[in-house]
Amino acid sequence: MRLEGVAKGGYYPTPTTMVRKILARLSFSGQTRLIDPCCGEGDALALVASAAPQGSEAYGIELDGHRAEEAGQKLTKVVQCAYEVARVEPQSMQIMFLNPPYDSNSGQEGEANRKELIFLRDLSKVMAADGILVFVIPRYTLKQSMVQALFNRYSDLAVYRFDDEEYSVYKQVVVFGRRRAGSVKRFNDEEKKLAKQFLTYGLDLEAPMPYLDDEDDDRVWSVPFLEEMKPIKFRGYLLDKEEMIKDLATSDAFKIATNMLNSTVAITNLSRPPLPFRRTHMATLIAAGALNGSVGVGDNRHMVVGITRKVTETETTTADNGDVIVIESEKYVTAVRTIEQDGTILDLM
């Protein structure tokens, strides 16, 4: 990666002029979900989303804190983390705008270690069937591994170059494709021919390539729409404080703990018994919590609460041979707790 790229964390925002020309090759017919896993400040995806019908949702993932904050003001939801630890519901997105870092993974050489390829492989799982890929990459990455990955995952593929002024810096091209519904066993003759053309573009950087606004090519990719926008999982890093609070709020373990720590006594409506309660009956009802509340009149008014607790009893005996035997037994004891007006608490066993 060039020094200026390292300084920006591999951040190469797509020029607005090119985003507008990309947008001209997309058509929307209903509400949809969009994602940019390297959204930067969110400008590119926000512009694409502006053409989507009302009710559409735009999601972004951004590693840099400042850029994530900026993007959060333009997109529906943005999480600040690496895409590897973001939790995105599989097959939930209808269009992915992907402009990944231009670099080799951990500085390793070889086309299989290019970050552009790794991002494509890892992130294609969030795409719904027939979803549209917009993939912005350097032209020289169109090698065997990249082309194979694209054709394995996407159909209806095409590639266009940036305008001369923008193209001269990073030799960027845009690949459009439609997510396959399943794996493909073999390519048809047209796909084989197109794959060879992709390879030619990657190997021969001087070979003629169509521009985004090529008048002889009027292809447009129709983005799938959703009849109903249901909530989806789109979360950041698991150890993020805010994300953890959200997880706890829906956690079964947290609900169980809440019930244990904040137990409530069921409200019981007791009908009048045919015969008056005896003292043992009253004690049992109070201890069970069925008669909790305030009782008495005037200065004698106090609160009554039934409680049950476990106690351990220890008994020590001596065996015939002189050994000391300690026997512990546990049992539950019911009691009645009274709270007087002056704060005095008495436990009646």
TIZA-280076 format. One line per 3 residues: their letters; for each residue x, y, z of N, C-alpha, C, O. Coordinates in steps of 0.2 Angstrom, whole numbers, plus 5000, padded with zeros to 4 digits. Last residue first. Example, Ala and Ser with C-alpha at 12.3 -4.5 7.8 and 13.67 -1.06 7.14 Angstrom:
2
SA> 5064:4989:5035:5068:4995:5036:5064:5000:5039:5067:5006:5040; 5066:4972:5039:5062:4978:5039:5066:4984:5039:5071:4983:5042
end
This chain:
349
MLD> 4794:4915:5319:4795:4908:5317:4789:4904:5318:4789:4898:5316; 4794:4931:5315:4790:4926:5319:4790:4919:5316:4788:4918:5311; 4804:4944:5315:4803:4938:5312:4800:4933:5317:4802:4932:5322
LIT> 4802:4962:5315:4802:4956:5319:4800:4950:5314:4796:4950:5310; 4808:4978:5314:4807:4972:5310:4807:4966:5315:4812:4965:5318; 4803:4995:5315:4805:4988:5319:4803:4982:5315:4798:4982:5312
GDQ> 4798:5006:5310:4804:5003:5306:4806:4996:5310:4811:4993:5307; 4787:5011:5316:4794:5014:5317:4800:5011:5314:4805:5013:5316; 4777:5003:5311:4778:5010:5308:4784:5013:5310:4786:5018:5306
EIT> 4785:4986:5308:4781:4991:5312:4782:4998:5309:4786:4999:5305; 4783:4972:5300:4787:4978:5299:4783:4984:5303:4777:4985:5300; 4786:4955:5301:4782:4961:5302:4786:4967:5303:4792:4967:5305
RVA> 4786:4939:5294:4790:4945:5295:4785:4951:5296:4781:4953:5291; 4785:4923:5297:4781:4929:5296:4785:4935:5298:4788:4935:5304; 4792:4908:5289:4791:4913:5294:4787:4918:5292:4786:4919:5286
TVY> 4797:4891:5286:4793:4897:5285:4792:4901:5291:4793:4899:5296; 4812:4883:5281:4808:4886:5287:4804:4892:5285:4806:4896:5281; 4819:4869:5274:4816:4875:5273:4811:4877:5279:4807:4873:5281
KES> 4835:4861:5278:4828:4861:5278:4825:4869:5277:4829:4873:5278; 4849:4851:5279:4846:4857:5277:4838:4856:5277:4836:4851:5275; 4862:4845:5290:4855:4844:5287:4852:4850:5285:4853:4855:5289
EIV> 4876:4836:5294:4873:4843:5292:4867:4841:5289:4867:4837:5284; 4885:4829:5307:4880:4828:5302:4877:4834:5301:4874:4838:5305; 4901:4822:5311:4897:4829:5310:4892:4828:5305:4893:4826:5299
IVD> 4908:4812:5323:4904:4812:5317:4900:4819:5317:4896:4820:5321; 4923:4807:5329:4918:4812:5330:4914:4813:5323:4918:4814:5318; 4928:4791:5336:4928:4796:5330:4922:4801:5331:4916:4799:5333
GND> 4926:4782:5346:4929:4788:5348:4929:4793:5342:4931:4799:5344; 4920:4770:5342:4927:4770:5342:4930:4777:5344:4937:4778:5344; 4907:4774:5343:4909:4769:5348:4917:4769:5348:4920:4768:5354
ATT> 4906:4792:5339:4905:4784:5337:4908:4780:5343:4912:4783:5347; 4897:4806:5343:4903:4802:5344:4902:4795:5343:4898:4792:5346; 4890:4819:5334:4890:4813:5338:4896:4810:5338:4901:4811:5334
TET> 4882:4835:5330:4889:4831:5331:4888:4825:5336:4885:4826:5342; 4873:4843:5318:4873:4838:5324:4880:4835:5324:4882:4832:5320; 4867:4858:5311:4873:4853:5312:4872:4849:5319:4871:4852:5324
ETV> 4856:4864:5299:4857:4862:5306:4863:4857:5306:4864:4852:5302; 4853:4877:5289:4857:4872:5290:4858:4870:5297:4860:4874:5301; 4838:4884:5280:4843:4884:5286:4847:4877:5286:4844:4872:5284
KRT> 4830:4894:5268:4834:4887:5270:4838:4888:5275:4842:4893:5276; 4814:4902:5270:4822:4902:5269:4824:4895:5271:4821:4891:5275; 4801:4912:5266:4803:4905:5267:4810:4905:5265:4813:4908:5260
IGV> 4789:4924:5272:4795:4922:5269:4797:4915:5270:4794:4912:5275; 4776:4936:5272:4778:4929:5273:4784:4928:5269:4785:4930:5263; 4773:4951:5280:4776:4948:5274:4778:4941:5275:4782:4939:5280
VMH> 4764:4965:5285:4765:4958:5286:4768:4955:5279:4765:4955:5274; 4765:4981:5292:4766:4977:5286:4767:4969:5288:4771:4968:5293; 4753:4988:5303:4759:4986:5301:4759:4982:5295:4754:4980:5293
RND> 4744:4998:5315:4744:4996:5308:4752:4994:5307:4756:4998:5308; 4742:5003:5328:4743:4995:5327:4744:4993:5320:4745:4987:5319; 4738:5015:5327:4744:5014:5329:4747:5007:5328:4753:5006:5328
GVG> 4726:5011:5314:4729:5016:5318:4736:5015:5320:4740:5013:5316; 4724:4993:5313:4721:5000:5312:4725:5005:5317:4727:5003:5322; 4730:4979:5302:4729:4983:5309:4726:4990:5307:4725:4992:5301
VSG> 4741:4977:5288:4735:4975:5293:4735:4979:5299:4740:4983:5300; 4747:4976:5272:4746:4980:5278:4740:4978:5282:4735:4977:5279; 4754:4961:5265:4750:4968:5265:4750:4971:5272:4753:4969:5276
NLA> 4751:4944:5260:4755:4950:5261:4751:4956:5261:4747:4957:5257; 4744:4932:5260:4741:4937:5263:4746:4943:5265:4745:4947:5270; 4753:4923:5253:4746:4925:5250:4742:4930:5254:4738:4933:5251
GAA> 4765:4920:5257:4764:4926:5254:4758:4928:5251:4757:4933:5248; 4767:4909:5265:4767:4908:5258:4766:4914:5254:4767:4914:5248; 4764:4914:5278:4771:4912:5276:4772:4911:5269:4777:4912:5266
ILT> 4751:4916:5277:4755:4922:5278:4762:4920:5276:4765:4924:5272; 4746:4903:5276:4744:4908:5271:4749:4914:5271:4751:4916:5266; 4751:4898:5288:4753:4895:5282:4752:4900:5276:4756:4901:5272
AMH> 4744:4905:5298:4751:4906:5298:4754:4903:5291:4759:4906:5288; 4731:4902:5295:4733:4909:5294:4741:4909:5293:4743:4913:5289; 4731:4888:5299:4729:4890:5292:4732:4897:5290:4735:4898:5285
TRR> 4734:4889:5312:4739:4886:5308:4738:4888:5301:4742:4888:5297; 4723:4896:5317:4729:4899:5317:4734:4896:5313:4738:4900:5310; 4709:4893:5305:4713:4892:5311:4719:4895:5311:4722:4898:5306
FPL> 4697:4903:5297:4704:4900:5297:4706:4899:5304:4704:4902:5309; 4679:4898:5297:4685:4903:5299:4691:4899:5299:4692:4893:5300; 4672:4890:5282:4673:4890:5289:4679:4895:5291:4684:4896:5287
PPR> 4672:4893:5269:4666:4891:5272:4666:4891:5279:4661:4892:5283; 4682:4908:5264:4681:4901:5266:4675:4899:5269:4672:4903:5273; 4680:4919:5251:4679:4918:5258:4678:4911:5260:4674:4907:5256
SLN> 4694:4918:5240:4687:4918:5241:4686:4917:5249:4690:4914:5252; 4708:4927:5236:4706:4922:5240:4698:4923:5241:4696:4928:5243; 4718:4930:5223:4712:4932:5225:4709:4927:5229:4707:4922:5226
TIA> 4735:4934:5222:4730:4929:5223:4724:4932:5226:4724:4935:5231; 4748:4939:5213:4742:4942:5216:4737:4936:5216:4735:4934:5211; 4764:4932:5216:4758:4933:5212:4752:4935:5216:4752:4933:5222
VTS> 4778:4942:5220:4773:4937:5222:4767:4938:5218:4764:4944:5217; 4793:4942:5211:4787:4945:5213:4782:4940:5215:4782:4934:5213; 4811:4944:5212:4805:4939:5212:4799:4943:5214:4799:4948:5219
NLM> 4823:4948:5207:4818:4953:5208:4811:4949:5208:4807:4950:5204; 4832:4938:5205:4834:4944:5209:4828:4948:5211:4828:4951:5216; 4825:4929:5196:4828:4927:5203:4830:4932:5208:4828:4932:5214
NTA> 4822:4937:5186:4817:4934:5189:4819:4932:5196:4815:4932:5201; 4835:4941:5181:4831:4946:5184:4825:4943:5188:4823:4946:5193; 4840:4928:5177:4843:4931:5183:4838:4937:5186:4838:4938:5192
IKF> 4831:4926:5166:4831:4922:5172:4834:4925:5178:4831:4924:5183; 4835:4937:5158:4828:4937:5160:4828:4932:5166:4824:4933:5171; 4849:4933:5156:4847:4939:5159:4840:4939:5162:4839:4942:5168
ADS> 4847:4922:5148:4850:4921:5155:4849:4927:5159:4848:4927:5165; 4841:4927:5137:4837:4923:5141:4840:4922:5148:4837:4922:5153; 4843:4944:5132:4846:4938:5134:4842:4933:5138:4839:4936:5143
TAL> 4840:4957:5129:4836:4951:5125:4839:4944:5127:4837:4939:5124; 4849:4964:5136:4841:4966:5137:4837:4960:5134:4831:4959:5136; 4861:4960:5132:4859:4958:5139:4851:4959:5139:4847:4955:5142
DKI> 4862:4967:5120:4862:4959:5120:4859:4957:5127:4855:4952:5127; 4863:4980:5124:4857:4978:5120:4856:4970:5120:4851:4967:5120; 4874:4980:5131:4868:4981:5135:4862:4979:5131:4857:4976:5134
MEE> 4883:4977:5121:4882:4972:5126:4876:4973:5130:4872:4969:5132; 4883:4989:5113:4880:4982:5110:4879:4977:5116:4874:4973:5115; 4889:4997:5123:4882:4998:5120:4879:4992:5117:4873:4991:5119
KDL> 4902:4991:5124:4897:4992:5130:4890:4993:5127:4886:4990:5130; 4908:4978:5114:4906:4985:5114:4901:4986:5120:4896:4982:5120; 4910:4965:5112:4912:4968:5119:4911:4975:5119:4913:4979:5124
LYG> 4905:4962:5099:4902:4959:5105:4904:4963:5112:4900:4963:5116; 4904:4975:5088:4908:4971:5091:4905:4968:5098:4902:4973:5101; 4887:4978:5081:4894:4979:5081:4898:4973:5085:4896:4968:5086
RFK> 4874:4972:5071:4877:4974:5077:4884:4974:5077:4887:4971:5072; 4859:4968:5065:4865:4972:5063:4868:4975:5069:4866:4980:5071; 4846:4958:5061:4852:4958:5066:4857:4962:5062:4860:4960:5057
IPK> 4831:4966:5057:4836:4962:5056:4842:4963:5061:4842:4968:5064; 4813:4969:5055:4820:4970:5059:4825:4965:5057:4823:4959:5057; 4806:4970:5039:4807:4967:5045:4813:4969:5049:4818:4970:5045
MEE> 4798:4977:5028:4804:4979:5031:4804:4976:5038:4802:4980:5042; 4790:4969:5014:4790:4971:5021:4797:4972:5024:4801:4967:5023; 4794:4967:5001:4787:4969:5003:4786:4972:5010:4782:4976:5011
LFP> 4809:4974:4994:4806:4970:5000:4798:4972:5001:4797:4978:5001; 4817:4972:4978:4814:4976:4983:4810:4971:4989:4809:4965:4987; 4833:4971:4969:4827:4968:4972:4823:4972:4978:4827:4976:4981
VSW> 4838:4982:4957:4839:4980:4964:4832:4977:4966:4827:4980:4966; 4843:4980:4941:4837:4981:4945:4838:4978:4952:4839:4972:4952; 4855:4987:4931:4854:4982:4936:4848:4984:4941:4849:4989:4944
VRD> 4857:4990:4914:4855:4993:4921:4853:4987:4925:4850:4982:4923; 4866:4994:4899:4864:4989:4904:4862:4993:4911:4866:4997:4913; 4869:5001:4888:4864:5003:4892:4861:4999:4897:4856:4999:4899
DDE> 4883:5005:4879:4881:5000:4884:4875:5003:4888:4877:5007:4893; 4886:5016:4871:4884:5009:4868:4882:5004:4872:4880:4999:4870; 4890:5025:4880:4883:5026:4877:4881:5020:4873:4875:5019:4872
DDL> 4897:5023:4896:4898:5021:4889:4891:5021:4885:4886:5018:4888; 4899:5027:4909:4894:5031:4905:4894:5029:4897:4892:5033:4893; 4910:5019:4913:4904:5019:4916:4898:5022:4912:4892:5019:4912
YPM> 4918:5013:4898:4918:5017:4903:4911:5017:4907:4906:5013:4904; 4926:4997:4893:4921:5002:4893:4921:5006:4899:4922:5004:4905; 4943:4996:4888:4938:4994:4893:4932:4999:4893:4934:5005:4893
PAE> 4957:4990:4879:4952:4994:4880:4946:4992:4884:4945:4986:4884; 4972:4986:4888:4967:4984:4884:4961:4988:4885:4959:4990:4890; 4982:4990:4897:4981:4995:4891:4975:4992:4887:4973:4996:4882
LDL> 4984:4980:4906:4981:4986:4908:4980:4991:4903:4976:4996:4904; 4982:4964:4905:4984:4969:4900:4980:4976:4902:4974:4977:4900; 4976:4957:4916:4983:4956:4914:4986:4961:4909:4992:4963:4910
GYT> 4963:4962:4918:4968:4962:4923:4975:4961:4921:4979:4964:4925; 4957:4960:4905:4958:4967:4908:4963:4967:4914:4966:4972:4915; 4958:4946:4904:4962:4950:4900:4963:4958:4902:4968:4961:4902
LFQ> 4949:4942:4914:4956:4941:4915:4961:4945:4910:4966:4947:4912; 4937:4947:4908:4939:4950:4914:4947:4949:4915:4950:4953:4917; 4938:4938:4897:4938:4945:4895:4940:4949:4902:4944:4953:4902
KAL> 4936:4926:4903:4942:4927:4899:4943:4934:4898:4949:4937:4898; 4923:4928:4907:4928:4927:4912:4935:4928:4909:4939:4931:4912; 4916:4928:4895:4916:4935:4899:4922:4934:4904:4925:4939:4906
KKE> 4917:4915:4891:4920:4920:4887:4921:4927:4891:4926:4930:4890; 4910:4909:4902:4917:4907:4901:4920:4913:4896:4926:4915:4898; 4897:4914:4899:4901:4916:4906:4908:4915:4905:4912:4918:4907
EDN> 4894:4909:4887:4894:4916:4888:4898:4918:4894:4902:4923:4894; 4894:4895:4890:4899:4897:4886:4899:4905:4886:4905:4908:4886; 4891:4893:4908:4889:4892:4901:4894:4896:4897:4899:4899:4899
FRK> 4900:4884:4921:4898:4890:4918:4896:4889:4911:4898:4884:4907; 4894:4872:4934:4898:4874:4928:4895:4881:4925:4890:4882:4925; 4888:4873:4946:4893:4868:4945:4897:4869:4938:4903:4867:4938
VSG> 4886:4885:4959:4886:4884:4952:4891:4878:4950:4896:4879:4952; 4876:4887:4973:4882:4886:4970:4881:4884:4963:4876:4882:4961; 4862:4900:4973:4866:4894:4975:4872:4893:4972:4874:4897:4967
ARR> 4858:4912:4968:4854:4909:4973:4858:4903:4976:4856:4901:4982; 4871:4925:4965:4868:4918:4964:4864:4916:4970:4865:4917:4975; 4869:4942:4964:4870:4936:4968:4867:4930:4966:4861:4930:4965
RGF> 4875:4950:4950:4869:4948:4954:4870:4942:4957:4873:4937:4955; 4886:4964:4948:4884:4957:4947:4878:4956:4951:4876:4960:4955; 4899:4975:4942:4892:4974:4944:4891:4967:4943:4893:4963:4939
VVV> 4914:4983:4946:4911:4977:4944:4904:4977:4947:4902:4978:4953; 4924:4996:4941:4918:4995:4945:4915:4988:4942:4913:4988:4936; 4941:5001:4944:4935:4999:4940:4929:4997:4944:4930:4996:4950
QKY> 4955:5012:4945:4949:5009:4948:4944:5007:4942:4943:5011:4938; 4969:5016:4945:4966:5012:4940:4960:5008:4942:4959:5002:4941; 4972:5026:4954:4972:5019:4956:4970:5014:4951:4969:5008:4953
VSY> 4974:5038:4945:4977:5037:4952:4978:5030:4954:4983:5027:4955; 4967:5038:4933:4975:5038:4933:4978:5037:4939:4984:5035:4940; 4954:5038:4935:4957:5032:4934:4964:5032:4934:4967:5027:4936
EED> 4950:5051:4936:4950:5047:4942:4954:5041:4941:4956:5038:4946; 4952:5055:4922:4955:5059:4927:4955:5055:4934:4960:5056:4938; 4945:5045:4915:4952:5046:4914:4955:5050:4920:4960:5048:4923
DFR> 4932:5036:4924:4934:5041:4919:4942:5043:4920:4945:5041:4925; 4934:5019:4928:4933:5026:4930:4934:5030:4924:4938:5028:4919; 4927:5005:4918:4932:5009:4921:4930:5016:4923:4925:5018:4921
YVA> 4917:4990:4922:4918:4997:4919:4923:5001:4922:4925:5000:4928; 4910:4974:4920:4915:4978:4923:4916:4985:4918:4916:4984:4912; 4897:4962:4924:4900:4967:4919:4905:4971:4923:4905:4972:4929
LDS> 4887:4948:4926:4892:4952:4928:4894:4957:4922:4893:4955:4916; 4876:4938:4929:4875:4945:4926:4880:4950:4927:4879:4956:4929; 4881:4931:4945:4879:4931:4938:4878:4938:4935:4879:4943:4939
YRN> 4892:4926:4958:4888:4931:4955:4887:4930:4948:4891:4927:4944; 4900:4917:4963:4895:4920:4968:4890:4924:4964:4885:4925:4967; 4909:4913:4953:4906:4908:4958:4900:4910:4961:4896:4907:4963
FLA> 4913:4925:4948:4909:4921:4944:4906:4915:4948:4900:4913:4946; 4922:4929:4959:4916:4933:4956:4911:4929:4953:4905:4929:4954; 4931:4919:4960:4927:4921:4966:4921:4925:4963:4915:4923:4966
QVM> 4938:4920:4947:4934:4914:4949:4929:4915:4955:4924:4913:4955; 4943:4933:4948:4938:4932:4943:4934:4925:4945:4928:4925:4944; 4952:4931:4959:4947:4936:4959:4941:4934:4954:4935:4934:4956
SQK> 4961:4921:4954:4957:4920:4960:4951:4925:4961:4946:4923:4963; 4966:4927:4942:4962:4921:4942:4958:4920:4948:4952:4918:4947; 4963:4945:4943:4967:4940:4941:4963:4933:4942:4957:4934:4944
LTY> 4960:4960:4945:4956:4955:4941:4961:4949:4938:4962:4948:4932; 4969:4969:4950:4967:4964:4954:4962:4959:4951:4961:4953:4954; 4970:4980:4941:4975:4974:4941:4974:4969:4946:4977:4964:4946
RPI> 4960:4989:4944:4960:4985:4938:4964:4979:4939:4963:4973:4937; 4954:4990:4961:4960:4992:4956:4959:4987:4950:4958:4981:4951; 4936:4992:4963:4943:4989:4965:4948:4991:4959:4946:4994:4954
VFV> 4920:4991:4969:4925:4996:4967:4932:4993:4968:4934:4993:4974; 4906:4983:4966:4912:4982:4968:4918:4986:4965:4919:4986:4959; 4890:4980:4969:4894:4986:4966:4901:4986:4969:4902:4988:4975
LIG> 4878:4968:4967:4885:4969:4970:4888:4975:4966:4887:4975:4960; 4862:4965:4972:4866:4968:4967:4873:4970:4970:4873:4973:4976; 4853:4949:4974:4855:4956:4976:4861:4958:4972:4864:4954:4969
DAA> 4849:4936:4971:4848:4941:4966:4850:4948:4968:4848:4953:4965; 4848:4933:4989:4848:4930:4982:4846:4935:4977:4841:4939:4979; 4857:4945:4999:4851:4940:4997:4852:4938:4990:4855:4941:4986
MVK> 4873:4945:5007:4869:4947:5001:4863:4942:5000:4864:4936:5000; 4881:4941:5016:4876:4945:5018:4871:4947:5013:4866:4950:5014; 4891:4934:5009:4886:4930:5013:4880:4934:5016:4875:4932:5017
SLD> 4901:4942:5004:4895:4940:5000:4890:4936:5004:4884:4936:5001; 4911:4944:5013:4905:4948:5014:4899:4946:5009:4894:4949:5010; 4922:4935:5010:4919:4935:5017:4912:4939:5017:4907:4937:5021
RLF> 4925:4938:4997:4923:4931:4999:4919:4931:5006:4914:4928:5007; 4928:4952:4997:4923:4949:4993:4920:4942:4995:4914:4941:4996; 4939:4952:5006:4933:4956:5008:4927:4953:5004:4921:4952:5006
ILE> 4948:4945:4999:4946:4942:5005:4939:4946:5007:4935:4942:5010; 4950:4953:4987:4947:4946:4987:4944:4944:4993:4939:4941:4993; 4955:4964:4994:4949:4965:4990:4946:4958:4989:4940:4958:4989
KRN> 4967:4960:4999:4961:4961:5004:4955:4962:5000:4950:4960:5002; 4976:4946:4992:4973:4953:4991:4967:4954:4996:4963:4950:4996; 4980:4933:4992:4981:4937:4999:4978:4944:4998:4979:4948:5003
AEG> 4980:4928:4980:4975:4925:4985:4975:4929:4991:4971:4928:4995; 4991:4935:4973:4984:4937:4972:4979:4934:4977:4974:4938:4978; 5005:4939:4983:5001:4934:4980:4994:4936:4979:4991:4940:4983
EQG> 5012:4943:4999:5012:4943:4992:5007:4938:4989:5005:4933:4993; 5007:4951:5014:5008:4944:5011:5007:4945:5003:5002:4948:5001; 5003:4961:5022:5009:4962:5018:5011:4956:5014:5016:4956:5011
SNS> 4990:4958:5028:4996:4957:5032:5003:4958:5028:5008:4955:5030; 4984:4956:5012:4983:4955:5018:4989:4954:5022:4993:4949:5021; 4988:4970:5001:4988:4963:5002:4987:4962:5010:4989:4966:5014
DYP> 4976:4983:4996:4982:4980:4999:4982:4973:4999:4977:4970:4998; 4964:4994:4997:4968:4991:4991:4975:4989:4994:4979:4993:4995; 4949:4991:5006:4956:4993:5006:4960:4990:5000:4959:4984:4998
PNL> 4934:4991:4995:4938:4988:5001:4945:4992:5001:4947:4995:4996; 4919:4995:4992:4925:4998:4990:4930:4997:4996:4932:5001:5000; 4904:4990:4989:4910:4988:4992:4916:4991:4989:4918:4989:4983
FMI> 4887:4990:4992:4892:4994:4989:4899:4993:4992:4899:4994:4998; 4875:4978:4989:4881:4980:4993:4886:4984:4989:4888:4982:4983; 4858:4976:4991:4863:4979:4987:4869:4980:4991:4868:4983:4997
QMS> 4850:4969:5000:4848:4968:4992:4853:4971:4988:4853:4970:4982; 4854:4958:5014:4855:4964:5010:4853:4963:5002:4855:4958:5000; 4853:4946:5020:4848:4952:5022:4848:4958:5018:4844:4962:5019
QPE> 4861:4935:5021:4856:4936:5016:4851:4941:5017:4845:4940:5015; 4864:4935:5039:4865:4933:5032:4859:4934:5028:4854:4933:5029; 4865:4950:5049:4861:4944:5047:4862:4942:5040:4862:4946:5035
VRA> 4880:4953:5056:4875:4955:5051:4871:4949:5049:4874:4944:5047; 4891:4959:5067:4886:4953:5066:4880:4956:5062:4876:4959:5064; 4908:4962:5065:4902:4964:5065:4897:4958:5064:4898:4953:5060
VEY> 4921:4956:5064:4917:4955:5070:4910:4958:5070:4907:4958:5075; 4925:4960:5051:4925:4953:5053:4921:4951:5060:4919:4946:5061; 4924:4973:5049:4919:4969:5047:4919:4962:5049:4914:4959:5050
ACQ> 4928:4982:5065:4931:4978:5059:4925:4974:5056:4921:4972:5060; 4918:4995:5069:4921:4989:5071:4924:4987:5064:4922:4989:5059; 4904:5004:5072:4911:5005:5072:4915:4999:5074:4915:4998:5080
VVK> 4889:5004:5063:4893:5001:5068:4901:5002:5067:4903:5002:5061; 4875:5013:5058:4882:5012:5057:4885:5009:5063:4884:5011:5069; 4860:5015:5050:4863:5012:5056:4870:5011:5054:4872:5008:5048
TLK> 4856:5024:5040:4851:5022:5045:4854:5019:5051:4852:5020:5056; 4867:5038:5037:4865:5032:5036:4860:5029:5041:4860:5032:5047; 4872:5050:5042:4869:5050:5035:4866:5043:5033:4862:5043:5029
QGA> 4877:5050:5054:4873:5055:5053:4869:5055:5046:4865:5059:5045; 4886:5040:5053:4880:5038:5057:4875:5044:5056:4869:5043:5058; 4897:5045:5047:4893:5041:5043:4886:5040:5047:4881:5039:5043
EEA> 4903:5052:5058:4901:5056:5052:4896:5052:5048:4890:5054:5046; 4907:5040:5065:4902:5045:5068:4899:5050:5063:4893:5051:5063; 4916:5034:5056:4910:5031:5058:4905:5036:5061:4899:5035:5060
RHG> 4926:5043:5056:4922:5042:5050:4916:5039:5052:4911:5040:5049; 4931:5042:5070:4928:5048:5067:4924:5048:5061:4919:5051:5060; 4934:5028:5070:4929:5031:5075:4926:5037:5072:4920:5038:5072
DLE> 4936:5016:5058:4938:5022:5060:4933:5026:5064:4927:5027:5062; 4928:5006:5052:4933:5004:5058:4935:5011:5061:4936:5011:5067; 4912:5004:5048:4918:5008:5048:4922:5007:5054:4920:5007:5059
IGY> 4897:4999:5040:4902:4997:5044:4909:5001:5043:4911:5002:5037; 4880:5004:5037:4887:5005:5036:4891:5002:5042:4889:5001:5047; 4864:5003:5028:4869:5001:5034:4876:5002:5032:4878:5001:5027
AES> 4849:5010:5025:4856:5010:5023:4860:5008:5029:4860:5012:5034; 4833:5006:5019:4837:5007:5025:4845:5006:5022:4846:5001:5019; 4817:5013:5013:4824:5009:5012:4828:5011:5018:4828:5016:5021
GQP> 4807:5022:5014:4807:5016:5018:4813:5012:5018:4814:5007:5022; 4806:5028:4998:4805:5029:5005:4804:5022:5008:4801:5018:5006; 4818:5020:4985:4811:5023:4988:4811:5024:4995:4815:5021:4999
AAS> 4834:5027:4982:4830:5021:4984:4823:5024:4986:4823:5029:4989; 4842:5037:4980:4838:5036:4974:4834:5030:4976:4829:5029:4972; 4849:5038:4992:4845:5044:4990:4840:5042:4984:4835:5045:4984
AVL> 4858:5028:4992:4852:5027:4995:4847:5032:4994:4841:5031:4995; 4869:5034:4985:4865:5028:4982:4858:5027:4985:4853:5026:4982; 4872:5043:4995:4870:5045:4988:4866:5040:4984:4861:5041:4981
ALA> 4876:5035:5005:4870:5040:5006:4868:5042:4999:4862:5043:4999; 4887:5028:5000:4881:5024:5001:4875:5029:5002:4869:5028:5000; 4896:5039:4999:4894:5035:4993:4888:5032:4994:4883:5032:4990
DGE> 4897:5045:5013:4894:5049:5007:4892:5045:5001:4887:5046:4998; 4902:5039:5024:4895:5037:5022:4892:5041:5016:4887:5040:5014; 4915:5040:5028:4910:5045:5031:4903:5044:5028:4899:5048:5029
GCC> 4917:5022:5026:4920:5029:5027:4916:5034:5031:4913:5032:5036; 4911:5010:5024:4907:5015:5022:4911:5022:5023:4908:5027:5020; 4913:4996:5021:4919:5000:5021:4916:5007:5020:4919:5011:5015
PDI> 4901:4990:5018:4905:4987:5024:4912:4991:5025:4915:4990:5030; 4886:4996:5015:4893:4997:5013:4897:4995:5019:4898:4999:5024; 4870:4991:5010:4875:4990:5015:4882:4992:5011:4883:4991:5005
LRT> 4852:4992:5009:4859:4993:5006:4864:4993:5012:4863:4995:5017; 4836:4986:5006:4842:4987:5011:4848:4987:5007:4850:4983:5003; 4821:4994:5000:4826:4989:5000:4831:4990:5005:4831:4996:5009
QGS> 4806:4998:4992:4810:4998:4997:4815:4993:4998:4813:4987:4996; 4806:4998:4973:4803:4997:4980:4808:4997:4986:4814:4998:4984; 4814:4999:4962:4807:4999:4961:4803:4998:4968:4797:4998:4968
FSL> 4828:5006:4955:4825:5004:4961:4817:5004:4960:4815:5009:4957; 4843:5003:4946:4836:5005:4946:4833:5002:4952:4834:4996:4954; 4859:5008:4940:4855:5005:4945:4848:5007:4945:4847:5013:4943
RAL> 4867:5016:4933:4866:5009:4931:4862:5005:4936:4862:4999:4935; 4868:5028:4940:4864:5028:4933:4863:5021:4931:4859:5020:4926; 4876:5025:4950:4869:5026:4951:4865:5026:4945:4859:5023:4945
IKR> 4888:5027:4943:4886:5020:4946:4879:5020:4947:4875:5015:4945; 4888:5041:4942:4888:5037:4936:4886:5029:4938:4883:5026:4934; 4889:5044:4955:4883:5047:4951:4882:5042:4945:4877:5041:4943
VMT> 4901:5039:4958:4895:5037:4962:4889:5038:4958:4885:5034:4957; 4909:5048:4951:4909:5041:4949:4903:5038:4952:4900:5033:4949; 4908:5060:4958:4906:5060:4951:4905:5052:4948:4901:5051:4944
TPT> 4913:5057:4971:4905:5058:4970:4903:5057:4962:4898:5055:4961; 4925:5044:4972:4923:5050:4970:4915:5051:4968:4912:5047:4966; 4926:5033:4986:4924:5034:4979:4922:5041:4977:4918:5044:4981
PYY> 4940:5035:4997:4933:5036:4996:4931:5036:4988:4935:5039:4984; 4950:5024:5003:4950:5028:4996:4943:5029:4995:4940:5025:4991; 4960:5020:5016:4953:5023:5015:4954:5027:5008:4957:5032:5007
GGK> 4970:5014:5023:4967:5011:5017:4961:5014:5014:4957:5010:5011; 4973:5023:5033:4970:5016:5035:4967:5013:5029:4962:5009:5029; 4979:5034:5029:4972:5034:5029:4969:5028:5031:4963:5027:5030
AVG> 4993:5030:5029:4991:5035:5033:4983:5036:5034:4981:5038:5040; 4992:5021:5019:4993:5018:5025:4991:5024:5030:4988:5022:5035; 4990:5029:5008:4985:5025:5009:4986:5022:5016:4981:5021:5020
ELR> 5002:5036:5007:4996:5040:5009:4990:5035:5011:4986:5037:5014; 5011:5025:5004:5011:5029:5011:5005:5033:5012:5003:5033:5018; 5002:5011:4996:5006:5018:4996:5006:5021:5003:5001:5020:5007
M> 5004:4994:5000:5000:5000:5000:5004:5006:5000:5010:5006:5003
end
